[in-house]
């Protein structure tokens, strides 16, 4: 029977580990990422509790390529490593270690959407959602594919709901593939390189809202930036305001100044004019007990702010 190590940091790794346990694979070790600031890792989960529950040999790590981790794994004489749900790049020591290879996971329809922040980008673009398990190599997400399970990302979906859909797709895809793997079938299919696309890095600062953009784009940005991500944001009365939920308004015949609150509704939230179209905002995080009212304006008017700063600097220089 295959000797398997599981490496991971987030919920996708936990689902993978559960499925391998369910199909009674020989898991000889689990490496769980234990970052210094767990709250900074989107969707981080503890793999130690599940490992202990099933009597699995567990080891925590901060940097996967530390020699002690590599030595620990080499001693397991593994056939397959499942490296699922963590962002650190693995050295060639890992890729060359297992007899058959390292299995990776990516939540896009590879070869489309290789690279960084795939959940946020998929929600932003409302692309086809997919759970993909593939054979890892030296390139980024470019190895041959074992199994893919696709699903639709609807207009109302955000990063939270798509994350749940990815979890469901993982369970379905592994239920399809693991019985074959247990029978000794190891036949990954090469990706079509001519169809490959890539996503670049996203940071918390990429969640800032430009109210001159269309309501559709701002709605997608808010949905892409919501939990487990840091949230989309704007500024109101010199305070940062994080927006966790939004929806488009397509029927009310009203128009206002871009960025201004036009209507407040107890159920729908705050209706705001965008560059084109209207958007409802809900679930706001706003400091100092500030409250939005009809007529309030969100964001900064850049030229006015530059004028204020220049006037302030001029006054200081004249003192």
C-alpha contacts under 8 A as a table, 3 or more apart, distances in Angstrom:
res1	aa1	res2	aa2	distance
1	X	25	X	7.49
1	X	26	X	6.70
2	X	25	X	7.14
2	X	26	X	6.22
2	X	78	X	7.55
2	X	79	X	5.65
2	X	80	X	7.03
3	X	25	X	7.87
3	X	26	X	5.41
3	X	27	X	6.11
3	X	28	X	6.04
3	X	76	X	7.76
3	X	77	X	7.26
3	X	78	X	4.87
3	X	79	X	5.13
3	X	80	X	6.52
4	X	25	X	7.53
4	X	26	X	6.07
4	X	27	X	4.69
4	X	28	X	5.66
4	X	29	X	7.02
4	X	78	X	5.65
4	X	79	X	6.08
4	X	80	X	5.00
4	X	81	X	5.66
4	X	82	X	7.39
5	X	27	X	5.84
5	X	28	X	5.82
5	X	29	X	4.81
5	X	30	X	5.66
5	X	31	X	7.58
5	X	73	X	7.71
5	X	78	X	6.80
5	X	80	X	6.64
5	X	81	X	4.80
5	X	82	X	6.21
6	X	13	X	7.74
6	X	17	X	6.82
6	X	27	X	7.50
6	X	29	X	6.55
6	X	30	X	4.85
6	X	31	X	6.22
6	X	81	X	5.87
6	X	82	X	4.73
6	X	83	X	6.04
6	X	84	X	7.60
7	X	13	X	7.24
7	X	30	X	5.93
7	X	31	X	4.67
7	X	32	X	5.97
7	X	33	X	7.78
7	X	81	X	7.42
7	X	82	X	6.07
7	X	83	X	4.65
7	X	84	X	6.16
8	X	12	X	7.98
8	X	13	X	5.00
8	X	14	X	7.64
8	X	31	X	6.59
8	X	32	X	5.39
8	X	33	X	6.16
8	X	47	X	7.85
8	X	83	X	5.99
8	X	84	X	5.06
8	X	85	X	5.16
8	X	86	X	5.57
9	X	13	X	6.41
9	X	32	X	5.81
9	X	33	X	4.90
9	X	34	X	7.62
9	X	44	X	5.66
9	X	45	X	6.05
9	X	46	X	7.39
9	X	47	X	7.54
9	X	84	X	7.61
9	X	85	X	5.56
9	X	86	X	5.25
10	X	13	X	5.65
10	X	14	X	6.81
10	X	42	X	7.74
10	X	43	X	5.39
10	X	44	X	4.37
10	X	45	X	4.92
10	X	46	X	7.86
10	X	85	X	5.35
10	X	86	X	6.84
11	X	14	X	4.97
11	X	15	X	6.29
11	X	43	X	6.46
11	X	44	X	6.79
11	X	45	X	5.86
11	X	85	X	7.38
11	X	167	X	7.83
12	X	15	X	5.23
12	X	16	X	6.25
12	X	84	X	6.58
12	X	85	X	5.71
12	X	167	X	6.50
12	X	170	X	7.49
13	X	16	X	5.04
13	X	17	X	6.09
13	X	83	X	7.82
13	X	84	X	5.05
13	X	85	X	5.49
14	X	17	X	5.08
14	X	18	X	6.13
14	X	45	X	7.52
14	X	47	X	6.51
15	X	18	X	5.07
15	X	19	X	6.24
15	X	167	X	7.11
15	X	170	X	7.24
15	X	171	X	7.01
16	X	19	X	5.19
16	X	20	X	6.28
16	X	84	X	7.69
16	X	170	X	7.36
16	X	171	X	7.67
16	X	174	X	7.66
17	X	20	X	5.17
17	X	21	X	6.23
18	X	21	X	5.07
18	X	22	X	6.05
19	X	22	X	4.83
19	X	23	X	6.24
19	X	171	X	7.14
19	X	174	X	6.92
19	X	175	X	7.60
20	X	23	X	5.27
20	X	24	X	6.24
20	X	25	X	5.52
20	X	27	X	7.75
20	X	178	X	7.69
21	X	24	X	4.96
21	X	25	X	6.04
21	X	27	X	7.73
22	X	25	X	7.88
23	X	178	X	7.29
23	X	179	X	7.50
25	X	182	X	7.80
27	X	30	X	7.60
27	X	56	X	7.04
28	X	56	X	6.88
28	X	57	X	6.48
28	X	76	X	6.53
28	X	78	X	7.80
29	X	56	X	6.25
29	X	57	X	4.77
29	X	58	X	5.83
29	X	59	X	7.71
29	X	73	X	7.65
29	X	76	X	7.46
30	X	47	X	7.78
30	X	51	X	7.09
30	X	56	X	7.03
30	X	57	X	6.16
30	X	58	X	4.75
30	X	59	X	6.26
31	X	58	X	6.00
31	X	59	X	4.98
31	X	60	X	5.62
31	X	61	X	6.76
32	X	46	X	7.16
32	X	47	X	5.67
32	X	48	X	6.97
32	X	58	X	7.43
32	X	59	X	6.36
32	X	60	X	4.82
32	X	61	X	6.16
33	X	60	X	5.79
33	X	61	X	5.04
33	X	62	X	5.82
33	X	63	X	7.97
33	X	64	X	7.99
33	X	86	X	7.73
34	X	38	X	7.15
34	X	60	X	5.83
34	X	61	X	5.56
34	X	62	X	5.48
35	X	38	X	5.38
35	X	41	X	7.77
35	X	61	X	7.72
35	X	62	X	5.45
36	X	62	X	7.61
37	X	40	X	5.58
37	X	41	X	7.36
38	X	41	X	5.46
38	X	44	X	6.58
39	X	42	X	7.15
39	X	44	X	7.55
41	X	44	X	5.50
42	X	228	X	5.26
42	X	229	X	6.07
43	X	228	X	5.76
46	X	49	X	6.57
46	X	50	X	7.91
47	X	50	X	5.55
47	X	51	X	6.18
48	X	51	X	5.01
48	X	52	X	6.04
48	X	58	X	6.29
48	X	59	X	7.90
48	X	60	X	7.92
49	X	52	X	5.18
49	X	53	X	6.10
50	X	53	X	5.01
50	X	54	X	6.60
51	X	54	X	5.47
51	X	55	X	6.04
51	X	56	X	4.80
51	X	57	X	6.96
51	X	58	X	6.25
52	X	55	X	4.87
52	X	56	X	5.88
52	X	57	X	7.75
52	X	58	X	7.53
53	X	56	X	7.73
61	X	64	X	6.24
61	X	69	X	7.31
63	X	66	X	5.80
63	X	88	X	7.66
64	X	69	X	6.49
64	X	70	X	7.84
64	X	88	X	7.09
64	X	90	X	6.89
65	X	69	X	6.78
65	X	70	X	6.66
65	X	90	X	6.42
65	X	91	X	6.31
66	X	69	X	5.59
66	X	70	X	6.62
67	X	70	X	5.08
67	X	71	X	6.03
68	X	71	X	5.16
68	X	72	X	6.06
69	X	72	X	5.07
69	X	73	X	6.24
70	X	73	X	5.20
70	X	74	X	6.10
70	X	93	X	7.33
70	X	94	X	7.17
71	X	74	X	5.06
71	X	75	X	6.36
72	X	75	X	5.55
72	X	76	X	7.11
73	X	76	X	5.34
73	X	77	X	7.38
73	X	78	X	7.65
74	X	77	X	5.63
74	X	78	X	7.30
74	X	97	X	6.82
77	X	98	X	7.18
78	X	81	X	7.07
78	X	97	X	7.38
78	X	98	X	4.98
78	X	99	X	6.52
79	X	98	X	4.67
79	X	99	X	4.44
79	X	100	X	5.45
79	X	101	X	7.05
80	X	98	X	5.26
80	X	99	X	6.63
80	X	100	X	5.73
80	X	101	X	5.41
80	X	102	X	5.81
80	X	103	X	7.22
81	X	98	X	6.44
81	X	101	X	6.57
81	X	102	X	4.62
81	X	103	X	6.04
82	X	102	X	5.82
82	X	103	X	4.73
82	X	104	X	6.17
83	X	86	X	7.66
83	X	102	X	6.70
83	X	103	X	6.02
83	X	104	X	5.17
83	X	105	X	7.28
84	X	103	X	7.79
84	X	104	X	5.58
84	X	105	X	5.36
85	X	105	X	7.02
90	X	93	X	7.88
90	X	94	X	6.27
90	X	95	X	7.39
91	X	94	X	5.68
91	X	95	X	6.85
92	X	95	X	4.88
92	X	96	X	5.91
92	X	138	X	7.70
93	X	96	X	5.40
93	X	97	X	5.95
94	X	97	X	5.08
94	X	98	X	7.51
94	X	102	X	7.74
95	X	98	X	7.13
95	X	101	X	6.52
95	X	102	X	6.03
95	X	136	X	7.29
95	X	137	X	6.86
96	X	99	X	7.84
96	X	101	X	7.17
97	X	101	X	7.48
98	X	101	X	5.14
98	X	102	X	6.85
101	X	135	X	6.74
101	X	136	X	7.28
102	X	135	X	5.89
102	X	136	X	5.43
103	X	133	X	6.56
103	X	134	X	5.57
103	X	135	X	4.77
103	X	136	X	5.72
104	X	133	X	5.67
104	X	134	X	5.34
104	X	135	X	6.12
104	X	136	X	5.66
104	X	141	X	7.89
105	X	131	X	7.32
105	X	132	X	5.64
105	X	133	X	4.60
105	X	134	X	6.32
106	X	110	X	7.78
106	X	114	X	7.87
106	X	118	X	7.78
106	X	131	X	6.37
106	X	132	X	5.31
106	X	133	X	6.66
106	X	141	X	7.21
107	X	118	X	6.48
107	X	119	X	6.88
107	X	129	X	6.82
107	X	130	X	5.28
107	X	131	X	4.73
107	X	132	X	6.01
107	X	166	X	6.87
108	X	112	X	6.69
108	X	113	X	5.69
108	X	114	X	7.39
108	X	118	X	6.67
108	X	122	X	7.48
108	X	128	X	7.38
108	X	129	X	5.72
108	X	130	X	4.75
108	X	131	X	6.34
108	X	132	X	6.69
109	X	112	X	5.49
109	X	113	X	6.82
109	X	128	X	6.93
109	X	129	X	6.65
109	X	130	X	5.09
109	X	131	X	7.31
109	X	132	X	6.78
109	X	148	X	7.42
109	X	150	X	7.28
110	X	113	X	6.25
110	X	114	X	6.60
110	X	132	X	7.04
110	X	141	X	7.68
110	X	142	X	7.84
110	X	191	X	7.32
110	X	196	X	7.30
111	X	114	X	6.45
111	X	141	X	7.77
111	X	142	X	6.81
111	X	191	X	5.98
111	X	192	X	6.64
111	X	193	X	6.89
111	X	195	X	6.26
111	X	196	X	4.55
111	X	197	X	6.61
112	X	195	X	6.64
112	X	196	X	4.94
112	X	197	X	4.69
112	X	198	X	6.76
113	X	118	X	6.64
113	X	196	X	7.35
113	X	197	X	5.27
113	X	198	X	4.87
113	X	199	X	5.65
114	X	118	X	7.51
114	X	140	X	6.74
114	X	141	X	5.64
114	X	142	X	7.51
114	X	196	X	7.43
114	X	197	X	6.17
114	X	198	X	4.53
114	X	199	X	5.95
115	X	118	X	6.96
115	X	140	X	6.29
115	X	141	X	6.85
115	X	198	X	5.50
115	X	199	X	5.04
115	X	200	X	6.31
115	X	201	X	7.87
116	X	198	X	7.95
116	X	199	X	5.45
116	X	200	X	5.23
116	X	201	X	5.03
116	X	202	X	7.32
117	X	120	X	5.63
117	X	121	X	6.25
117	X	199	X	7.08
117	X	200	X	7.21
117	X	201	X	6.13
117	X	202	X	6.15
118	X	121	X	5.17
118	X	122	X	5.87
118	X	199	X	6.87
119	X	122	X	5.24
119	X	123	X	6.32
119	X	159	X	6.63
119	X	162	X	7.71
119	X	163	X	7.49
119	X	224	X	7.54
120	X	123	X	5.35
120	X	124	X	6.07
120	X	159	X	6.49
120	X	224	X	4.65
120	X	225	X	6.47
121	X	124	X	4.97
121	X	125	X	6.04
121	X	199	X	7.16
121	X	224	X	6.98
122	X	125	X	5.30
122	X	126	X	5.57
122	X	127	X	5.07
122	X	128	X	7.29
122	X	129	X	6.95
122	X	224	X	7.85
123	X	126	X	4.78
123	X	127	X	6.73
123	X	153	X	7.07
123	X	157	X	7.39
123	X	158	X	6.21
123	X	159	X	6.31
123	X	162	X	7.50
123	X	220	X	6.74
123	X	223	X	6.81
123	X	224	X	5.05
124	X	127	X	7.93
124	X	217	X	7.83
124	X	220	X	4.87
124	X	221	X	5.70
124	X	223	X	7.19
124	X	224	X	5.21
125	X	220	X	7.40
126	X	153	X	5.67
126	X	154	X	7.04
126	X	155	X	7.33
126	X	220	X	7.84
127	X	152	X	7.75
127	X	153	X	6.51
128	X	150	X	6.94
128	X	151	X	6.36
128	X	152	X	5.47
128	X	153	X	6.13
129	X	150	X	5.54
129	X	151	X	5.05
129	X	152	X	5.81
129	X	153	X	6.14
129	X	162	X	7.84
129	X	166	X	7.46
130	X	148	X	6.46
130	X	149	X	5.37
130	X	150	X	4.10
130	X	151	X	6.05
130	X	166	X	6.91
130	X	169	X	7.06
131	X	148	X	5.53
131	X	149	X	5.21
131	X	150	X	6.47
131	X	166	X	6.09
131	X	169	X	5.62
131	X	170	X	5.64
131	X	173	X	7.18
132	X	145	X	7.17
132	X	146	X	7.67
132	X	147	X	5.92
132	X	148	X	4.52
132	X	149	X	6.74
133	X	145	X	6.11
133	X	146	X	5.67
133	X	147	X	5.59
133	X	148	X	6.65
134	X	141	X	7.75
134	X	143	X	5.88
134	X	144	X	5.57
134	X	145	X	4.15
134	X	146	X	5.30
134	X	147	X	7.25
134	X	188	X	7.16
135	X	143	X	5.03
135	X	144	X	5.47
135	X	145	X	6.33
135	X	146	X	7.31
135	X	188	X	7.09
136	X	139	X	7.85
136	X	141	X	6.88
136	X	142	X	7.41
136	X	143	X	5.26
136	X	144	X	7.82
137	X	140	X	7.62
137	X	141	X	7.81
137	X	142	X	7.20
137	X	143	X	5.74
139	X	142	X	5.70
139	X	143	X	7.45
142	X	191	X	6.86
143	X	190	X	6.80
143	X	191	X	6.85
144	X	188	X	5.14
144	X	189	X	4.81
144	X	190	X	4.06
144	X	191	X	5.52
145	X	148	X	7.59
145	X	188	X	4.82
145	X	189	X	4.99
145	X	190	X	6.29
145	X	191	X	6.78
146	X	177	X	7.45
146	X	186	X	8.00
146	X	187	X	6.86
146	X	188	X	4.49
146	X	189	X	6.51
147	X	173	X	6.29
147	X	174	X	7.86
147	X	176	X	7.97
147	X	177	X	6.49
147	X	188	X	7.97
148	X	173	X	6.25
149	X	169	X	5.62
149	X	170	X	7.42
149	X	172	X	7.09
149	X	173	X	5.50
150	X	169	X	7.02
151	X	165	X	7.51
151	X	169	X	7.60
153	X	157	X	6.10
153	X	162	X	6.93
154	X	157	X	5.24
156	X	247	X	7.39
157	X	160	X	7.81
157	X	161	X	5.69
157	X	162	X	6.23
157	X	223	X	7.12
158	X	161	X	5.44
158	X	162	X	5.98
158	X	220	X	7.85
158	X	222	X	8.00
158	X	223	X	4.23
158	X	224	X	5.81
158	X	226	X	7.03
159	X	162	X	5.16
159	X	163	X	5.87
159	X	223	X	5.96
159	X	224	X	5.22
159	X	225	X	6.87
159	X	226	X	5.97
159	X	227	X	6.44
159	X	228	X	7.04
159	X	229	X	7.76
160	X	163	X	5.14
160	X	164	X	6.58
160	X	226	X	6.98
160	X	227	X	5.77
160	X	228	X	6.54
161	X	164	X	5.11
161	X	165	X	6.37
162	X	165	X	4.84
162	X	166	X	6.12
163	X	166	X	5.05
163	X	167	X	6.37
164	X	167	X	5.07
164	X	168	X	6.39
165	X	168	X	5.06
165	X	169	X	6.12
166	X	169	X	4.94
166	X	170	X	6.09
167	X	170	X	5.11
167	X	171	X	6.46
168	X	171	X	5.25
168	X	172	X	6.32
169	X	172	X	5.05
169	X	173	X	5.94
170	X	173	X	5.19
170	X	174	X	6.02
171	X	174	X	5.36
171	X	175	X	6.05
172	X	175	X	5.14
172	X	176	X	6.36
173	X	176	X	5.12
173	X	177	X	6.19
174	X	177	X	4.96
174	X	178	X	5.40
175	X	178	X	5.87
175	X	179	X	6.97
176	X	179	X	6.70
176	X	180	X	7.55
177	X	180	X	5.35
177	X	181	X	6.31
178	X	181	X	4.83
178	X	182	X	6.04
179	X	182	X	5.07
179	X	183	X	6.50
180	X	183	X	5.14
180	X	184	X	6.66
180	X	185	X	5.45
181	X	184	X	5.09
181	X	185	X	4.96
181	X	186	X	6.30
182	X	185	X	7.25
192	X	195	X	5.77
192	X	196	X	7.07
193	X	196	X	5.31
202	X	206	X	6.25
203	X	206	X	5.46
203	X	207	X	7.65
204	X	207	X	5.74
204	X	229	X	7.78
204	X	230	X	6.02
204	X	231	X	7.52
205	X	208	X	5.99
207	X	221	X	6.82
207	X	222	X	7.44
207	X	225	X	6.11
207	X	231	X	6.46
207	X	232	X	4.25
207	X	233	X	6.04
208	X	232	X	5.72
208	X	233	X	4.99
208	X	234	X	5.92
209	X	218	X	6.75
209	X	221	X	7.86
209	X	232	X	6.73
209	X	233	X	5.96
209	X	234	X	5.64
209	X	299	X	7.98
210	X	213	X	5.81
210	X	218	X	7.80
210	X	299	X	7.68
211	X	214	X	7.60
211	X	218	X	7.60
211	X	258	X	6.30
211	X	259	X	5.37
211	X	273	X	7.81
211	X	274	X	5.19
211	X	275	X	6.10
211	X	298	X	7.98
211	X	299	X	7.42
212	X	258	X	6.49
212	X	259	X	7.65
212	X	274	X	5.74
212	X	275	X	3.97
212	X	276	X	7.53
213	X	217	X	6.56
213	X	218	X	6.64
213	X	274	X	6.34
213	X	275	X	4.99
213	X	276	X	6.94
214	X	217	X	5.31
214	X	218	X	6.32
214	X	274	X	5.79
214	X	275	X	5.12
214	X	276	X	4.64
214	X	277	X	6.19
215	X	218	X	5.14
215	X	219	X	5.94
215	X	248	X	6.82
215	X	273	X	7.86
215	X	274	X	5.39
215	X	275	X	7.05
215	X	276	X	6.01
215	X	277	X	5.00
215	X	278	X	5.56
215	X	279	X	5.67
216	X	219	X	5.18
216	X	220	X	6.30
216	X	248	X	6.97
216	X	277	X	7.55
217	X	220	X	5.12
217	X	221	X	6.13
218	X	221	X	4.94
218	X	222	X	6.16
219	X	222	X	5.25
219	X	223	X	6.21
219	X	246	X	5.91
219	X	247	X	6.29
219	X	248	X	6.85
219	X	279	X	7.05
220	X	223	X	5.05
220	X	224	X	5.94
221	X	224	X	5.03
221	X	225	X	6.00
221	X	232	X	6.82
222	X	225	X	5.18
222	X	226	X	6.12
222	X	231	X	6.83
222	X	232	X	5.10
222	X	243	X	6.76
222	X	244	X	6.50
222	X	245	X	6.64
222	X	246	X	6.67
223	X	226	X	5.51
223	X	244	X	7.41
223	X	245	X	6.72
223	X	246	X	7.15
224	X	229	X	7.95
225	X	228	X	7.97
225	X	229	X	5.34
225	X	230	X	6.34
225	X	231	X	4.55
225	X	232	X	5.30
225	X	244	X	7.81
226	X	229	X	5.21
226	X	230	X	6.33
226	X	231	X	4.41
226	X	232	X	6.69
226	X	243	X	7.83
226	X	244	X	5.27
226	X	245	X	7.37
227	X	230	X	6.41
227	X	231	X	6.55
227	X	244	X	7.50
231	X	242	X	5.98
231	X	243	X	6.30
231	X	244	X	5.93
232	X	242	X	5.73
232	X	243	X	5.55
232	X	244	X	6.90
233	X	240	X	6.81
233	X	241	X	5.45
233	X	242	X	4.28
233	X	243	X	5.73
234	X	240	X	5.99
234	X	241	X	5.34
234	X	242	X	6.61
234	X	243	X	7.97
234	X	298	X	6.73
234	X	299	X	5.52
235	X	238	X	6.05
235	X	239	X	5.47
235	X	240	X	4.61
235	X	241	X	5.52
235	X	298	X	6.02
235	X	299	X	4.72
235	X	300	X	6.97
236	X	239	X	5.27
236	X	240	X	6.43
236	X	241	X	6.56
236	X	297	X	7.30
236	X	298	X	5.35
236	X	299	X	6.10
239	X	286	X	7.29
239	X	287	X	6.60
240	X	286	X	6.70
240	X	287	X	7.30
241	X	284	X	6.73
241	X	285	X	5.60
241	X	286	X	4.83
241	X	287	X	7.38
242	X	284	X	5.67
242	X	285	X	4.96
242	X	286	X	6.74
243	X	246	X	7.71
243	X	281	X	6.82
243	X	282	X	6.71
243	X	283	X	6.19
243	X	284	X	4.76
243	X	285	X	6.55
244	X	282	X	6.64
244	X	283	X	5.41
244	X	284	X	6.25
245	X	281	X	6.06
245	X	282	X	4.93
245	X	283	X	5.77
245	X	284	X	7.87
246	X	279	X	6.81
246	X	280	X	5.35
246	X	281	X	4.63
246	X	282	X	5.81
247	X	279	X	5.85
247	X	280	X	5.18
247	X	281	X	6.94
248	X	278	X	6.27
248	X	279	X	4.66
248	X	280	X	6.11
249	X	252	X	6.88
249	X	277	X	7.52
249	X	278	X	5.35
249	X	279	X	5.51
249	X	280	X	6.69
250	X	277	X	7.61
250	X	278	X	7.21
255	X	273	X	6.81
256	X	260	X	6.77
256	X	262	X	6.86
256	X	273	X	5.81
257	X	260	X	5.58
257	X	273	X	6.36
258	X	272	X	7.67
258	X	273	X	4.98
258	X	274	X	5.09
258	X	275	X	5.83
259	X	272	X	6.02
259	X	273	X	5.41
259	X	274	X	5.91
259	X	297	X	5.43
259	X	298	X	5.08
259	X	299	X	6.88
260	X	272	X	5.56
260	X	273	X	5.84
260	X	294	X	7.91
260	X	295	X	5.93
260	X	296	X	5.62
260	X	297	X	4.17
260	X	298	X	6.14
261	X	264	X	7.67
261	X	270	X	6.47
261	X	271	X	5.73
261	X	272	X	4.58
261	X	273	X	6.89
261	X	292	X	7.82
261	X	293	X	7.01
261	X	294	X	5.15
261	X	295	X	5.25
261	X	296	X	5.45
261	X	297	X	6.25
261	X	298	X	7.78
262	X	270	X	7.50
262	X	271	X	5.52
262	X	272	X	5.75
262	X	273	X	7.12
262	X	294	X	5.49
262	X	295	X	6.19
263	X	270	X	5.97
263	X	271	X	5.07
263	X	272	X	7.51
263	X	294	X	5.93
264	X	268	X	7.79
264	X	269	X	5.80
264	X	270	X	4.70
264	X	271	X	6.30
264	X	293	X	7.45
264	X	294	X	6.65
265	X	268	X	5.31
265	X	269	X	5.04
265	X	270	X	6.40
266	X	269	X	5.89
268	X	280	X	6.41
268	X	281	X	7.55
268	X	282	X	7.05
269	X	280	X	5.88
269	X	281	X	5.46
269	X	282	X	5.01
270	X	279	X	7.98
270	X	280	X	5.24
270	X	281	X	5.03
270	X	282	X	6.74
271	X	278	X	6.69
271	X	279	X	5.59
271	X	280	X	4.47
271	X	281	X	6.48
272	X	278	X	5.77
272	X	279	X	5.44
272	X	280	X	6.38
272	X	281	X	7.53
273	X	276	X	7.52
273	X	277	X	6.45
273	X	278	X	4.88
273	X	279	X	6.71
274	X	277	X	5.54
274	X	278	X	5.68
274	X	279	X	7.13
281	X	284	X	7.56
286	X	289	X	6.87
286	X	290	X	6.33
286	X	291	X	7.77
287	X	290	X	6.31
292	X	296	X	6.43
293	X	296	X	5.65
300	X	305	X	7.11
301	X	304	X	5.52
301	X	305	X	6.25
302	X	305	X	5.09
302	X	306	X	6.12
303	X	306	X	5.09
303	X	307	X	6.14
304	X	307	X	5.06
304	X	308	X	6.29
305	X	308	X	5.09
305	X	309	X	6.23
306	X	309	X	5.12
306	X	310	X	6.07
307	X	310	X	5.18
307	X	311	X	6.05
308	X	311	X	5.15
308	X	312	X	6.11
309	X	312	X	5.04
309	X	313	X	6.13
310	X	313	X	5.06
310	X	314	X	6.02
311	X	314	X	5.02
311	X	315	X	6.18
312	X	315	X	5.15
312	X	316	X	6.22
313	X	316	X	5.03
313	X	317	X	6.14
314	X	317	X	5.16
314	X	318	X	6.26
315	X	318	X	5.16
315	X	319	X	6.47
316	X	319	X	5.35
